[in-house]
């Protein structure tokens, strides 16, 4: 599904499994806006990825963290 990021309007929201947190989120790689439900993707409901990871005591700037990201390419292609 292609949803333009409601925060930055410069990239698409992707469905991403974050292995280090064992959670799937909806994420804009351009501005780092993150949502926890597909139904909640709107400007007023985003959280910054680094805030979410920080609350879990995970280094948001670590390459090891980003290496656990897996994009759901099928979700992105569904129209």
C-alpha positions as YAML, in Angstrom:
chain: A
units: angstrom
residues:
- id: 1
  name: UNK
  ca: [0.00, 0.00, 0.00]
- id: 2
  name: UNK
  ca: [1.44, 3.39, -0.86]
- id: 3
  name: UNK
  ca: [0.78, 6.01, 1.76]
- id: 4
  name: UNK
  ca: [2.62, 9.29, 1.51]
- id: 5
  name: UNK
  ca: [4.10, 10.31, 4.85]
- id: 6
  name: UNK
  ca: [1.64, 12.77, 6.40]
- id: 7
  name: UNK
  ca: [4.47, 14.39, 8.36]
- id: 8
  name: UNK
  ca: [7.09, 15.24, 5.72]
- id: 9
  name: UNK
  ca: [5.30, 14.41, 2.45]
- id: 10
  name: UNK
  ca: [8.71, 13.50, 1.01]
- id: 11
  name: UNK
  ca: [8.65, 9.70, 1.22]
- id: 12
  name: UNK
  ca: [6.32, 6.73, 1.52]
- id: 13
  name: UNK
  ca: [5.37, 5.03, 4.76]
- id: 14
  name: UNK
  ca: [6.72, 1.49, 4.84]
- id: 15
  name: UNK
  ca: [5.64, -1.49, 6.93]
- id: 16
  name: UNK
  ca: [8.81, -2.48, 8.78]
- id: 17
  name: UNK
  ca: [9.60, -5.31, 11.16]
- id: 18
  name: UNK
  ca: [12.17, -4.13, 13.70]
- id: 19
  name: UNK
  ca: [13.89, -7.29, 14.87]
- id: 20
  name: UNK
  ca: [15.60, -5.76, 17.88]
- id: 21
  name: UNK
  ca: [12.16, -4.82, 19.31]
- id: 22
  name: UNK
  ca: [10.29, -7.79, 17.78]
- id: 23
  name: UNK
  ca: [7.62, -5.37, 16.56]
- id: 24
  name: UNK
  ca: [6.18, -4.33, 13.22]
- id: 25
  name: UNK
  ca: [5.68, -0.60, 12.73]
- id: 26
  name: UNK
  ca: [4.83, 1.78, 9.91]
- id: 27
  name: UNK
  ca: [7.78, 4.04, 9.26]
- id: 28
  name: UNK
  ca: [8.97, 6.90, 7.06]
- id: 29
  name: UNK
  ca: [12.70, 6.61, 6.40]
- id: 30
  name: UNK
  ca: [12.93, 10.27, 5.37]
- id: 31
  name: UNK
  ca: [11.73, 11.93, 8.58]
- id: 32
  name: UNK
  ca: [11.74, 8.95, 11.00]
- id: 33
  name: UNK
  ca: [8.02, 9.30, 11.78]
- id: 34
  name: UNK
  ca: [6.67, 6.01, 13.10]
- id: 35
  name: UNK
  ca: [3.21, 4.58, 13.73]
- id: 36
  name: UNK
  ca: [2.19, 1.35, 15.45]
- id: 37
  name: UNK
  ca: [-0.97, 0.70, 13.46]
- id: 38
  name: UNK
  ca: [-1.82, 1.10, 9.81]
- id: 39
  name: UNK
  ca: [-5.12, 2.67, 10.83]
- id: 40
  name: UNK
  ca: [-3.39, 5.39, 12.86]
- id: 41
  name: UNK
  ca: [-1.19, 6.83, 10.12]
- id: 42
  name: UNK
  ca: [-1.85, 10.55, 10.27]
- id: 43
  name: UNK
  ca: [0.14, 13.64, 11.19]
- id: 44
  name: UNK
  ca: [-1.22, 13.94, 14.72]
- id: 45
  name: UNK
  ca: [-0.32, 10.39, 15.78]
- id: 46
  name: UNK
  ca: [3.31, 9.84, 14.77]
- id: 47
  name: UNK
  ca: [6.19, 9.24, 17.18]
- id: 48
  name: UNK
  ca: [9.84, 9.79, 16.37]
- id: 49
  name: UNK
  ca: [11.67, 6.50, 15.90]
- id: 50
  name: UNK
  ca: [14.54, 7.57, 18.16]
- id: 51
  name: UNK
  ca: [12.07, 8.36, 20.98]
- id: 52
  name: UNK
  ca: [10.44, 4.93, 20.66]
- id: 53
  name: UNK
  ca: [13.79, 3.13, 20.61]
- id: 54
  name: UNK
  ca: [15.16, 5.27, 23.43]
- id: 55
  name: UNK
  ca: [12.27, 4.31, 25.68]
- id: 56
  name: UNK
  ca: [13.33, 0.71, 25.12]
- id: 57
  name: UNK
  ca: [16.98, 1.51, 25.93]
- id: 58
  name: UNK
  ca: [18.00, 0.78, 22.33]
- id: 59
  name: UNK
  ca: [20.58, 3.00, 20.66]
- id: 60
  name: UNK
  ca: [18.66, 4.65, 17.80]
- id: 61
  name: UNK
  ca: [21.89, 5.59, 16.03]
- id: 62
  name: UNK
  ca: [23.44, 2.13, 16.03]
- id: 63
  name: UNK
  ca: [24.01, 0.34, 12.74]
- id: 64
  name: UNK
  ca: [23.19, -2.89, 14.60]
- id: 65
  name: UNK
  ca: [19.71, -1.52, 15.28]
- id: 66
  name: UNK
  ca: [19.05, -0.60, 11.66]
- id: 67
  name: UNK
  ca: [20.42, -3.92, 10.46]
- id: 68
  name: UNK
  ca: [17.41, -5.58, 12.13]
- id: 69
  name: UNK
  ca: [14.91, -3.63, 9.99]
- id: 70
  name: UNK
  ca: [13.04, -5.72, 7.42]
- id: 71
  name: UNK
  ca: [10.70, -3.95, 5.00]
- id: 72
  name: UNK
  ca: [7.50, -5.74, 4.01]
- id: 73
  name: UNK
  ca: [7.78, -5.16, 0.27]
- id: 74
  name: UNK
  ca: [4.49, -6.91, -0.47]
- id: 75
  name: UNK
  ca: [2.56, -4.47, 1.74]
- id: 76
  name: UNK
  ca: [4.17, -1.54, -0.05]
- id: 77
  name: UNK
  ca: [3.20, -2.87, -3.49]
- id: 78
  name: UNK
  ca: [-0.47, -3.57, -2.68]
- id: 79
  name: UNK
  ca: [-2.74, -1.03, -4.32]
...
